[in-house]
């Protein structure tokens, strides 16, 4: 999930460095949580992660799955 994450910090939070392509207007982090969401509840895509942020998220996910 993507959150502002101002009040808390989780070990695997991945800061989004480049907001331009994301459609977000405030500093945010990718917070790794396991859950399922029916695709019908997703109304639209607001943006995408930059290649740099995508690589950071991939590295964080690899670390998380290696635990």
Phi, psi and omega in degrees: 000159177249131183217160173290326174058032185287323187276334184225162175225127177257152185305323184258016175304135180242108181297140174273115186276327185239099184284339187315310185271355186276337186084004179267149182250354180229156177305135184217166176230153169272122179249123186277111177225144177267122176198167176242150182217126178297128181304334180293343179275351178269113186275328181193164175262130181262344181176188181222158174284146175293160177304322179295314179293324178297318178296319178298319179292320178298319179295317179296320179294320177299316178298317181296317182287341179281348182295000000 
